[in-house]
Amino acid sequence: MSSSPRKMPPRAVVYPRDIVNIMGVKLRTAYRIRAKILAANGKDSDGCLTVLEFCAFTKIPEETVLKYLLD
């Protein structure tokens, strides 16, 4: 029997509202955090912030972030 494939998160992009829920910051602060992470990864301010980029920058485990994205 084959093992079941890894369940995919509902999306691979982290939005400012997700940052508010995960980190408990205000929305304006979430936008600043997002901009800081995008800049650190050499992306424009209108780029997509992936779960992996967010986790690498904040040092929050991927499993924890995915729990918030699944709810």
DSSP file (Angstrom, degrees, kcal/mol; ACC not computed):
  #  RESIDUE AA STRUCTURE BP1 BP2  ACC     N-H-->O    O-->H-N    N-H-->O    O-->H-N    TCO  KAPPA ALPHA  PHI   PSI    X-CA   Y-CA   Z-CA
    1    1 A M              0   0    0      0, 0.0     2,-0.2     0, 0.0     0, 0.0   0.000 360.0 360.0 360.0 140.8    0.0    0.0    0.0
    2    2 A S        -     0   0    0      1,-0.1     2,-0.2     3,-0.0     0, 0.0  -0.593 360.0-111.8 -86.9 149.4    1.2    3.5   -0.8
    3    3 A S        -     0   0    0     -2,-0.2    -1,-0.1     1,-0.1     3,-0.1  -0.497  38.4-101.6 -77.1 149.6    1.4    6.1    1.9
    4    4 A S        -     0   0    0     -2,-0.2    -1,-0.1     1,-0.1     3,-0.1  -0.431  42.9-103.7 -71.1 145.1   -1.0    9.0    1.5
    5    5 A P        -     0   0    0      0, 0.0     2,-0.1     0, 0.0    -1,-0.1  -0.259  45.7 -85.7 -66.5 156.3    0.5   12.2    0.1
    6    6 A R        -     0   0    0      1,-0.1     2,-0.3    -3,-0.1    -3,-0.0  -0.403  49.3-109.8 -62.7 133.0    1.3   15.0    2.5
    7    7 A K        -     0   0    0     -2,-0.1    -1,-0.1    -3,-0.1    -3,-0.0  -0.487  33.1-132.9 -68.9 128.3   -1.7   17.2    3.0
    8    8 A M        -     0   0    0     -2,-0.3    -1,-0.1     1,-0.1     4,-0.0  -0.560  19.0-112.5 -81.8 143.6   -1.3   20.6    1.3
    9    9 A P        -     0   0    0      0, 0.0    -1,-0.1     0, 0.0     3,-0.1  -0.316  34.5-105.0 -66.7 161.2   -2.0   23.8    3.2
   10   10 A P  S    S-     0   0    0      0, 0.0     2,-0.3     0, 0.0    60,-0.1   0.779 100.3  -3.5 -61.9 -23.8   -5.0   25.7    1.8
   11   11 A R        -     0   0    0      1,-0.0    58,-0.0     2,-0.0    40,-0.0  -0.977  56.3-137.0-160.1 163.3   -2.5   28.2    0.3
   12   12 A A  S    S+     0   0    0     -2,-0.3    39,-1.7    -3,-0.1     2,-0.4   0.388  78.1  88.7-105.3   0.9    1.2   28.8    0.2
   13   13 A V  B     -A   50   0A   0     37,-0.2     2,-0.5    38,-0.1    37,-0.2  -0.832  64.1-145.9-107.9 138.1    1.0   32.6    0.7
   14   14 A V        -     0   0    0     35,-3.4    35,-0.4    -2,-0.4    -2,-0.0  -0.901  18.0-162.1-102.5 125.6    1.0   34.4    4.0
   15   15 A Y    >>  -     0   0    0     -2,-0.5     4,-1.8    33,-0.1     3,-0.9  -0.635  33.9-104.2-102.1 161.4   -1.1   37.6    4.1
   16   16 A P  H 3> S+     0   0    0      0, 0.0     4,-2.1     0, 0.0     5,-0.1   0.856 121.6  57.0 -53.5 -37.2   -0.9   40.4    6.6
   17   17 A R  H 3> S+     0   0    0      1,-0.2     4,-1.9     2,-0.2     5,-0.1   0.856 104.8  52.5 -64.7 -33.0   -4.1   39.2    8.3
   18   18 A D  H <> S+     0   0    0     -3,-0.9     4,-2.8     2,-0.2     5,-0.2   0.906 106.7  52.5 -65.4 -41.3   -2.4   35.8    8.8
   19   19 A I  H  X S+     0   0    0     -4,-1.8     4,-2.7     1,-0.2     6,-0.5   0.886 106.7  53.8 -62.1 -39.0    0.5   37.6   10.5
   20   20 A V  H  X S+     0   0    0     -4,-2.1     4,-1.8     1,-0.2     5,-0.3   0.938 113.3  42.6 -58.4 -47.6   -1.9   39.4   12.8
   21   21 A N  H  < S+     0   0    0     -4,-1.9    -2,-0.2     2,-0.2    -1,-0.2   0.886 119.2  42.7 -68.6 -39.7   -3.4   36.0   13.8
   22   22 A I  H  < S+     0   0    0     -4,-2.8    -2,-0.2     1,-0.1    -3,-0.2   0.922 127.7  26.4 -74.1 -45.3   -0.1   34.2   14.2
   23   23 A M  H  < S-     0   0    0     -4,-2.7    -3,-0.2    -5,-0.2    -2,-0.2   0.605  96.4-126.0 -99.9 -13.4    2.0   36.8   15.9
   24   24 A G     <  +     0   0    0     -4,-1.8     2,-0.2    -5,-0.5    -4,-0.2   0.841  62.3 135.5  72.1  32.8   -0.7   38.8   17.7
   25   25 A V        -     0   0    0     -6,-0.5    -1,-0.2    -5,-0.3    -2,-0.1  -0.610  60.3 -91.6-105.7 169.6    0.3   42.2   16.3
   26   26 A K     >  -     0   0    0     -2,-0.2     4,-2.2     1,-0.1     5,-0.2  -0.371  39.6-107.5 -76.1 162.1   -1.8   45.0   14.9
   27   27 A L  H  > S+     0   0    0      1,-0.2     4,-2.1     2,-0.2     5,-0.2   0.882 118.7  52.8 -61.2 -41.3   -2.5   45.0   11.1
   28   28 A R  H  > S+     0   0    0      1,-0.2     4,-1.7     2,-0.2    -1,-0.2   0.906 110.2  48.7 -62.4 -40.6   -0.2   48.0   10.4
   29   29 A T  H  > S+     0   0    0      1,-0.2     4,-2.6     2,-0.2    -1,-0.2   0.876 107.5  56.0 -65.0 -37.5    2.7   46.1   12.2
   30   30 A A  H  X S+     0   0    0     -4,-2.2     4,-2.6     1,-0.2    -2,-0.2   0.894 105.7  51.0 -62.2 -40.1    1.8   43.0   10.1
   31   31 A Y  H  X S+     0   0    0     -4,-2.1     4,-2.4     2,-0.2    -1,-0.2   0.891 110.6  49.5 -63.4 -39.0    2.3   45.0    6.9
   32   32 A R  H  X S+     0   0    0     -4,-1.7     4,-2.3     2,-0.2    -2,-0.2   0.916 111.0  48.5 -66.2 -42.9    5.6   46.3    8.2
   33   33 A I  H  X S+     0   0    0     -4,-2.6     4,-2.3     2,-0.2    -2,-0.2   0.930 111.9  50.0 -61.6 -45.5    6.8   42.7    9.0
   34   34 A R  H  X S+     0   0    0     -4,-2.6     4,-2.6     1,-0.2    -2,-0.2   0.919 111.2  48.5 -58.7 -45.8    5.6   41.5    5.6
   35   35 A A  H  X S+     0   0    0     -4,-2.4     4,-2.4     1,-0.2    -1,-0.2   0.882 110.6  51.5 -63.2 -38.8    7.5   44.3    3.9
   36   36 A K  H  X S+     0   0    0     -4,-2.3     4,-2.1     2,-0.2    -1,-0.2   0.906 111.6  46.4 -64.6 -42.7   10.7   43.6    5.9
   37   37 A I  H  X S+     0   0    0     -4,-2.3     4,-1.3     2,-0.2    -2,-0.2   0.912 112.4  50.1 -67.4 -42.8   10.6   39.9    5.0
   38   38 A L  H  <>S+     0   0    0     -4,-2.6     5,-2.9     1,-0.2     3,-0.4   0.918 111.5  48.7 -61.9 -42.8    9.9   40.6    1.3
   39   39 A A  H ><5S+     0   0    0     -4,-2.4     3,-1.5     1,-0.2    -1,-0.2   0.893 107.7  54.7 -63.7 -39.6   12.9   43.1    1.3
   40   40 A A  H 3<5S+     0   0    0     -4,-2.1    -1,-0.2     1,-0.3    -2,-0.2   0.771 110.2  47.5 -65.3 -24.9   15.1   40.5    3.0
   41   41 A N  T 3<5S-     0   0    0     -4,-1.3    -1,-0.3    -3,-0.4    -2,-0.2   0.286 118.8-110.9 -98.8   9.3   14.3   38.1    0.2
   42   42 A G  T < 5S+     0   0    0     -3,-1.5     2,-0.3     1,-0.2    -3,-0.2   0.786  71.8 137.2  70.7  28.6   14.9   40.6   -2.6
   43   43 A K      < -     0   0    0     -5,-2.9    -1,-0.2    -6,-0.1    -2,-0.1  -0.740  56.8-107.5-106.2 155.2   11.2   40.9   -3.6
   44   44 A D    >   -     0   0    0     -2,-0.3     3,-1.9     1,-0.1    -1,-0.1  -0.298  37.9-103.8 -70.4 164.1    9.2   44.0   -4.4
   45   45 A S  T 3  S+     0   0    0      1,-0.3    -1,-0.1    -7,-0.0    -7,-0.1   0.690 122.4  54.3 -66.4 -17.6    6.6   45.2   -2.0
   46   46 A D  T 3  S+     0   0    0      2,-0.1    -1,-0.3    -8,-0.0    -2,-0.0   0.281  88.1 112.7 -98.2  11.4    3.8   43.7   -4.1
   47   47 A G  S <  S-     0   0    0     -3,-1.9     2,-0.4     1,-0.1    -9,-0.1  -0.239  74.6 -97.3 -76.9 169.4    5.4   40.2   -4.2
   48   48 A C        -     0   0    0    -10,-0.1     2,-0.7   -35,-0.0    -1,-0.1  -0.722  26.0-142.9 -90.5 136.7    4.0   37.1   -2.5
   49   49 A L        -     0   0    0    -35,-0.4   -35,-3.4    -2,-0.4     2,-0.1  -0.888  21.1-150.0 -99.0 115.2    5.3   36.1    0.9
   50   50 A T  B  >  -A   13   0A   0     -2,-0.7     4,-2.3   -37,-0.2   -37,-0.2  -0.402  23.0-115.4 -84.4 162.4    5.5   32.3    1.1
   51   51 A V  H  > S+     0   0    0    -39,-1.7     4,-2.7     1,-0.2     5,-0.2   0.907 116.9  52.1 -59.7 -43.4    5.0   30.2    4.2
   52   52 A L  H  > S+     0   0    0    -40,-0.2     4,-2.4     1,-0.2    -1,-0.2   0.895 109.5  48.4 -64.3 -40.5    8.7   29.0    4.0
   53   53 A E  H  > S+     0   0    0      2,-0.2     4,-2.0     1,-0.2    -1,-0.2   0.915 112.8  48.9 -64.4 -42.6   10.0   32.6    3.7
   54   54 A F  H  X S+     0   0    0     -4,-2.3     4,-2.5     1,-0.2     6,-0.3   0.926 113.1  46.5 -62.4 -45.4    7.9   33.7    6.7
   55   55 A C  H  X S+     0   0    0     -4,-2.7     4,-1.9     1,-0.2     5,-0.4   0.899 111.4  51.1 -65.5 -41.3    9.0   30.7    8.8
   56   56 A A  H  < S+     0   0    0     -4,-2.4    -1,-0.2    -5,-0.2    -2,-0.2   0.887 115.2  42.9 -63.9 -38.7   12.7   31.2    7.9
   57   57 A F  H  < S+     0   0    0     -4,-2.0    -2,-0.2    -5,-0.2    -1,-0.2   0.912 123.1  34.5 -75.0 -43.5   12.6   34.9    8.9
   58   58 A T  H  < S-     0   0    0     -4,-2.5    -2,-0.2    -5,-0.2    -1,-0.2   0.618  96.4-132.5 -89.7 -12.6   10.5   34.6   12.1
   59   59 A K     <  +     0   0    0     -4,-1.9    -3,-0.2     1,-0.3    -4,-0.1   0.717  56.5 145.2  64.6  22.1   11.9   31.3   13.2
   60   60 A I        -     0   0    0     -5,-0.4    -1,-0.3    -6,-0.3    -2,-0.1  -0.789  58.9-104.7 -87.0 131.3    8.4   30.1   13.9
   61   61 A P    >>  -     0   0    0      0, 0.0     4,-1.8     0, 0.0     3,-0.5  -0.240  20.7-126.5 -58.8 142.8    8.1   26.4   13.1
   62   62 A E  H 3> S+     0   0    0      1,-0.2     4,-2.8     2,-0.2     5,-0.2   0.858 108.7  59.1 -58.0 -37.6    6.2   25.6    9.8
   63   63 A E  H 3> S+     0   0    0      1,-0.2     4,-1.5     2,-0.2    -1,-0.2   0.885 105.1  49.6 -60.4 -39.0    3.8   23.3   11.7
   64   64 A T  H <> S+     0   0    0     -3,-0.5     4,-1.2     2,-0.2    -1,-0.2   0.925 112.2  46.8 -65.8 -45.6    2.7   26.1   13.9
   65   65 A V  H  X S+     0   0    0     -4,-1.8     4,-1.7     1,-0.2     3,-0.4   0.913 109.6  53.9 -63.6 -43.3    2.1   28.5   10.9
   66   66 A L  H  X S+     0   0    0     -4,-2.8     4,-2.0     1,-0.2    -1,-0.2   0.837 101.1  60.1 -63.3 -32.5    0.2   25.8    9.0
   67   67 A K  H  X S+     0   0    0     -4,-1.5     4,-1.1     1,-0.2    -1,-0.2   0.905 106.9  46.7 -60.3 -40.4   -2.1   25.2   11.9
   68   68 A Y  H  < S+     0   0    0     -4,-1.2    -1,-0.2    -3,-0.4    -2,-0.2   0.862 112.5  49.6 -69.4 -35.2   -3.2   28.9   11.6
   69   69 A L  H  < S+     0   0    0     -4,-1.7    -2,-0.2     1,-0.2    -1,-0.2   0.773 108.2  53.7 -75.4 -25.9   -3.6   28.6    7.9
   70   70 A L  H  <        0   0    0     -4,-2.0    -1,-0.2     1,-0.2    -2,-0.2   0.759 360.0 360.0 -79.4 -25.3   -5.7   25.5    8.1
   71   71 A D     <        0   0    0     -4,-1.1    -1,-0.2    -5,-0.2    -2,-0.2   0.465 360.0 360.0 -81.8 360.0   -8.2   27.0   10.6
